[in-house]
Amino acid sequence: MTRYPGGHTAMSRVPVSKSQHNQMFPKRQWNWKRRAEHWSNGVVWELRMYATWQVKLINLVMLPWHVLAHGLPRTAREMQRLLFQNRTRSYSRDAWALNPSGSRPTDHKLLEMYHDFHQ
C-alpha cells in the first residue's frame, strides 16, 4: 500500500469533466486514445490515464500482425495488459502533492473540486 505525506492512504475517485481536465492539464489532454480518472485523498491528487475501447479494438483487429511481428507469448502478455489495465495496473499514473498555501493555481482548483465532491 502506498503511503502519502501525512500518512494518508485512502484514495477516492473524483469526477472531473473532459473540459475541466483539459483546462487544468494542457500537457495531458483527454482525447480518443485515452481516458482519465482522477483520484484524491485531500493531500495527494492522482491522475490515471487508460486506453479507450477504440484503442483496444484497433489492437484486437491487428492481433494477427502482432503475433507475426512479436510472437505469441509477448503478444498474449501485452494484450492481457491492454485489456485488463486495472487488474494488471498497466496504466499511466501521475501524482501530485497538493499544497493549499502554494502559488500553483492548479492546486487550488483541484482542492476545491475534491472538497466540493466530499461535502
C-alpha positions as CSV (number, residue, x, y, z in Angstrom):
1,M,0.0,0.0,0.0
2,T,1.3,3.4,-1.0
3,R,1.9,5.9,1.9
4,Y,1.5,9.6,1.1
5,P,2.6,12.7,3.0
6,G,0.8,12.9,6.3
7,G,0.1,9.2,6.5
8,H,-3.0,9.4,4.3
9,T,-3.7,6.3,2.2
10,A,-7.4,6.1,1.3
11,M,-8.0,7.5,-2.2
12,S,-11.4,8.2,-3.6
13,R,-12.4,8.9,-7.2
14,V,-13.2,12.5,-8.0
15,P,-15.5,13.2,-11.0
16,V,-13.9,15.6,-13.4
17,S,-15.4,16.5,-16.8
18,K,-13.4,16.4,-20.0
19,S,-13.3,20.1,-20.4
20,Q,-12.2,20.7,-16.8
21,H,-9.4,18.1,-17.2
22,N,-8.2,19.7,-20.5
23,Q,-8.2,23.1,-18.9
24,M,-6.2,22.0,-15.8
25,F,-3.8,19.7,-17.6
26,P,-2.9,21.1,-21.0
27,K,0.0,18.7,-21.5
28,R,-2.1,15.6,-20.7
29,Q,-5.1,16.1,-23.0
30,W,-8.1,13.8,-22.8
31,N,-8.6,12.5,-26.4
32,W,-9.9,9.5,-28.3
33,K,-6.9,7.4,-27.5
34,R,-7.0,7.7,-23.7
35,R,-9.4,8.4,-20.9
36,A,-8.6,9.9,-17.5
37,E,-9.6,9.1,-13.9
38,H,-8.9,11.4,-11.0
39,W,-8.3,10.2,-7.5
40,S,-7.5,12.1,-4.4
41,N,-7.3,11.9,-0.6
42,G,-7.1,15.7,0.0
43,V,-3.3,15.6,0.3
44,V,-2.3,13.9,-3.0
45,W,-4.0,14.2,-6.4
46,E,-3.5,11.2,-8.7
47,L,-4.3,11.2,-12.5
48,R,-4.6,7.8,-14.1
49,M,-4.7,7.5,-17.9
50,Y,-6.3,4.4,-19.5
51,A,-6.6,3.3,-23.1
52,T,-10.1,3.7,-24.6
53,W,-12.2,1.0,-26.1
54,Q,-11.3,2.3,-29.6
55,V,-7.6,1.6,-29.0
56,K,-8.4,-1.8,-27.6
57,L,-10.5,-2.6,-30.7
58,I,-7.7,-1.5,-33.1
59,N,-5.3,-3.7,-31.3
60,L,-7.6,-6.7,-31.5
61,V,-8.1,-6.2,-35.2
62,M,-4.3,-6.1,-35.6
63,L,-3.8,-9.2,-33.5
64,P,-2.6,-11.5,-36.4
65,W,0.0,-8.9,-37.3
66,H,1.1,-8.6,-33.7
67,V,1.6,-12.3,-33.4
68,L,3.7,-12.4,-36.6
69,A,5.8,-9.4,-35.6
70,H,6.4,-10.2,-31.9
71,G,5.5,-13.8,-31.3
72,L,2.6,-15.4,-29.4
73,P,4.0,-15.2,-25.8
74,R,4.8,-11.5,-26.0
75,T,1.5,-10.6,-27.8
76,A,-0.5,-12.5,-25.3
77,R,1.2,-10.7,-22.4
78,E,0.7,-7.3,-24.0
79,M,-2.9,-7.9,-24.9
80,Q,-3.6,-9.0,-21.4
81,R,-2.0,-5.8,-20.0
82,L,-4.0,-3.7,-22.5
83,L,-7.4,-5.4,-22.0
84,F,-7.2,-5.6,-18.2
85,Q,-5.5,-2.4,-17.3
86,N,-6.9,-2.1,-13.8
87,R,-6.2,-5.6,-12.7
88,T,-2.6,-5.6,-14.1
89,R,-2.0,-1.9,-13.1
90,S,-0.7,-1.1,-16.5
91,Y,-2.0,2.4,-16.8
92,S,-0.1,5.7,-16.8
93,R,-0.2,7.4,-13.4
94,D,0.9,10.8,-12.3
95,A,0.6,12.1,-8.7
96,W,1.0,15.5,-7.1
97,A,1.2,16.5,-3.5
98,L,-1.3,19.3,-3.1
99,N,-0.2,22.5,-1.4
100,P,-3.1,24.6,-0.2
101,S,-0.9,27.5,0.7
102,G,1.2,27.3,-2.5
103,S,1.2,29.6,-5.5
104,R,0.2,27.0,-8.2
105,P,-3.4,27.8,-9.3
106,T,-4.0,24.2,-10.3
107,D,-3.6,23.1,-6.7
108,H,-6.4,25.4,-5.6
109,K,-8.7,24.2,-8.3
110,L,-8.0,20.5,-7.5
111,L,-8.6,21.1,-3.8
112,E,-11.9,22.9,-4.5
113,M,-13.1,20.0,-6.7
114,Y,-12.1,17.5,-4.0
115,H,-13.9,19.4,-1.2
116,D,-17.0,20.1,-3.3
117,F,-17.3,16.4,-4.1
118,H,-16.8,15.3,-0.5
119,Q,-19.4,17.6,1.1
